[in-house]
């Protein structure tokens, strides 16, 4: 989408427009900001503005210094960049290949999914380097986007650095990350850094309301998605805004996949009962957490490929999705440490239950220990071979930490 349609990030957009107009574009940008905040969207908007067939100058008719360059969003080049089918713009996302043997097909087969613990591995980076060394097919400026750049391991990052040291003149790399401290310092020092901030609650809410009344976009209709936006009751909008942490992408995901909100309700409801549970109930909740996580995977991946992946690589899928459900659990206990600051609560819609039911059972030191126990379980996901033991032990530990009455 053109810069003009990007919500927020005005400062970053202005800097990109000025660099394009002055034809002083750095070899590499690093977009830093929380997940789902629009880093890749902005990177694609930059690629469009750099290559659009009929660029616009919203502040003037010519490309003088006062005018600001933007893409039309409608020409073939803009459309292909949006769809990621334009050869001179690459969007590289971390993927993990999983080898599975299907019973009906003993040949080894590979399934691919974007998992939380996936890497931009050496193979992907090597392919990117080869493409970078070739010349542009049609672009004025090639743009290669590497999302979640922190998932490059040291070997991949060092190979990538070699390309940055001798960059092709017509190519700009845009790296995105939510965790810049995990990047090699030598890599960061070669990038121009642009920090993207979460939207204010009011702006995020206004954008959701605007989309609700505006109906589907032209691009959505073209994709066959002619359905208007679901009409969300005001309390649902508030809930989505408070859960999204200022990240538009996260909010849109929750609008598109309302089952996730239901699963979250189910999870938080169980956590709310924890203070009065018996041991056997906690053990059962440990088992139910795995079942809920499986349904969470299906809600996040509602297409056929998602179901197929779950069927054939069940452990991998559940393990990956547990990071999400455990993250929700962690936010629940962290909220107990900031109960009076509703603007800081991840589960602001549950403030009343947190205060009256959970806080008496988990005073601050116990809440902190509980959050740490969940974090430890998340860390153990990589090693622990038995997921059921892991979730059951976690629930028992959480039960143990509550104040004995
Ligand atoms: Zn265009």
Boltz pocket constraint, residues with backbone or C-beta under 6 A from the ligand:
constraints:
  - pocket:
      binder: B
      contacts: [[A, 48], [A, 51], [A, 52], [A, 53], [A, 54], [A, 55], [A, 71], [A, 72], [A, 73], [A, 74], [A, 75], [A, 76], [A, 77], [A, 78]]
      max_distance: 6.0
